[in-house]
Amino acid sequence: MRKSDKKRSSSLLGAPVRVPLKWLAAAVALAVVATTGPATADGQGHEPGVEPTPERAPTSEVSWLSFPGGVFAVDSLGHTVRYRACDGDTGRVADPGMRVAAGVASGAVVVGGTAYRYRVPLVGRAEGTLEVIQRHRSPTTLTGVVVTSPQPPTDPIAGARLFPLSGQLARVVADASLNPAGVTVRDLSGRYGDQQIAVNGSLRPKAASVIKLWILVELLRRVDCGQAALDDGVLVTPEDVVGGTGQLQFETFPQVVTLHRLARYLIKYSDNVAANVLITYLGGFAPVNALIDSMNQRSTILARRMLDSAAAQRGEENYTSPDDVVSLLGAVWDGEILTPASRDLMIGFMREQTLNTKIPAALPPGVPVAHKTGDLPDASHDVGYYLIPGTETAVAFLTAGPMATGDETVRRMARTVYDFLVTPSEGAVEE
């Protein structure tokens, strides 16, 4: 769903905004982070339970073009592209002839007899074009919004009013001596100009069950493409049953389970059986990792099934970062990776989440949230959406270290964000 109601954001341009002088220094310091890339992990990649972030191009060098039914990813530093849509996937393709000038990457590649001619700005929210040329067919021209991580604010003046939250969150993170922590927050409502902030946004702990969000998005993408239907059934056998969180493990097998129930249980109960069955249904790890790669989310990987301790001992682990999580949540919210119907279904599943000891427990009763938890002995996460009308926000709270203290750190971060959003402060717009 692309946001069309920008009355709050637009009206700020014509009204004076009172910004205290003490905010200006923070605004200058954070402007680079907010507009060119996520915050760094500040050396925490060497902490126990945290994987160093892979080498990656600066955020301004990678972008992807969102068009109906697909994406076209560009890495202008590595000179690679990837087309992934309902009609196929080129994989990562080198384009040594890529031209980068004036903040725009352009070029052409030929894969399997199909040519892809592109012009993709490297600044988010711009418009890009892709021409798909096949033999004996008329060329198809695709246009769409360019997505970066983070997306630049739509209103930098309004966005600057979110910067003080960074300092508040930084204090919570600094206090968490046992738990390396990272947090990324993106305004989705326009109240803060669609600004994104982060503290240790590139922290890369084990993903735990947060990785299930990408499994769900890949399934729903196929539904959108007409390649699957949610009332299709999948045979689940006794061999598929694993423990941990979930409800399916308590049922009798073999039985046929619909994709809809698998998808719902995947999120509502964080069902490990549903996760593993869906990984198999989708064709293994590769399609989910292709989704991740097509959105240039370089810190995230699906490398093992749920509860596969042998794989974990071999070093095969799932990882993510706060920045990557919010990149996914933002793309879902804005209708850049799923149709509105699939977007609403996914958020509906997240609103039914039954594991509510973190974000919901930190907020007053009745505050609307849609979220997904993740727990391991050495990781505690909660991510999702604050759905407060007029202040919708995407959040990702990730920690490494002991789970019990990590839970408390997540709750403190969650409450800090909530208090900032609902408490009028100097320079803020009182709704």
Residue, then its C-alpha position, 0 to 999 in steps of 0.5 A: m500500500r503506497k501512502s497517499d495521505k501526506k497531509r501531515s507531512s505536507s502541512l509542515l512545510g508551510a508551518p514554522v517548526r520549533v527545533p531547539l538548538k540542542w537538537l541541531a547538533a544531533a540533526v547534523a550528526l544524524a543526517v548522514v546516517a539518516t539519508t545515506g545509510p544505516a548506523t554501524a554496529d560500533g565494533q559490536g560484531h566481535e561480541p559473542g553471538v554476533e556475526p560480523t557484518p559482511e563486506r557491503a557497498p555503501t547504502s547509496e550504491v545499492s538500490w532496487l526498482s519495485f514494479p508490479g510483480g517483481v524487482f530489479a536490484v542494482d549494485s553499482l559498486g559491484h556492477t551487478v544486477r538481478y531481475r526477479a519477477c513472476d516470470g523468472d529470476t536471472g540471479r546475480v548478473a555482472d554488468p561490467g559496462m554499467r554506467v554510473a553518473a549523476g546518481v543513476a546506474s544504467g546499462a543492459v544485460v542479456v540473460g537467456g536470450t532476454a535483454y534487460r535495459y535499465r535506468v535506476p537512480l541510486v536515491g530512494r523514492a525516485e522513479g526508475t525504468l526497466e525495458v525487457i526485450q524478448r525475441h518476437r515480442s514487443p518490448t515491455t517497459l516497467t517503471g516503479v519506485v526505487v527502494t534503498s535502505p534506508q529510504p530517504p525522508t519525504d520531509p527532512i524538517a519533520g524527520a529531524r524531529l525524530f532524531p532525539l529518539s536516537g539519543q534515548l535509545a542509545r542510552v538504553v543500548a549502552d545500559a545493556s552491558l550483557n546484551p549487544a543490542g541494535v534498534t532501527v525505527r522508521d516512521l510510516s505515517g508521515r508525521y516524522g517525514d518517513q524518517q528512519i533512525a538507528v542505533n547499531g542498525s547493522l548489528r548482526p545477531k542470530a536471526a532466531s524466528v525473525i527469519k520466518l518473516w522472509i519465509l512468509v513474504e516469499l510464499l505470499r509473493r508466489v501467491d501474488c504471482g499466481q504460482a500458489a494458492l493459500d487453499d492448496g494443501v501440503l502433506v505434513t508427515p511425522e518426519d516433519v515434526v520438531g519441537g520448540t514453539g508452535q502448535l502443529q507438533f501436537e497434532t496427528f500426522p500424516q495430514v494435509v495442511t493448507l498453505h494458509r494455515l501453515a502461513r498463519y501458524l508460522i507467525k501466530y505461534s512462531d510454528n517451527v513445523a510450519a517453517n520447515v514445511l514451508i522451506t521445503y515447499l518453497g524449494g529450500f533455502a535458495p528461493v528465500n535467500a534470492l528474495i533477500d538478495s533481490m532487496n539488497q539485504r546483505s546482513t540476512i541469510l537463511a542457512r538452516r532449518m528450525l531446531d536443526s542443532a547439527a547444522a548450527q554446530r557446523g556453523e550453518e546459522n541464520y542471521t539478520s540485522p535491525d536495518d534489514v528487518v526494517s527494510l523488509l517491513g517498510a517494503v511490505w508496508d509500502g506495497e513494494i514487494l507484496t500486493p495490498a491483499s497479501r500485505d494486509l494478510m501478513i500484518g493480520f497474522m502479525r497482529e495475532q501473535t501469541l508470544n507477547t512478552k516483549i513489545p506488547a508487555a512493555l506498552p499500555p494494554g490495548v496499544p495496537v501492534a503487529h509483531k514477530t518475536g525471535d528467541l534463542p538462548d543467546a538472542s532475544h528479538d521483537v520486530g514489527y509495527y506500532l499501529i497507533p493511528g496517525t503514528e504508524t511505525a516500523v521497529a526492529f529490536l534485536t539483541a545478542g547475549p543471555m535471553a532473559t536480560g535480552d528480553e528486558t532490553v527489548r522491552r526497554m527499547a520498545r517502551t522508549v519508542y512508544d513514549f516518544l511517539v505519544t508524548p508531545s515534546e518541544g518541537a513536536v507536532e501535537e496531534 
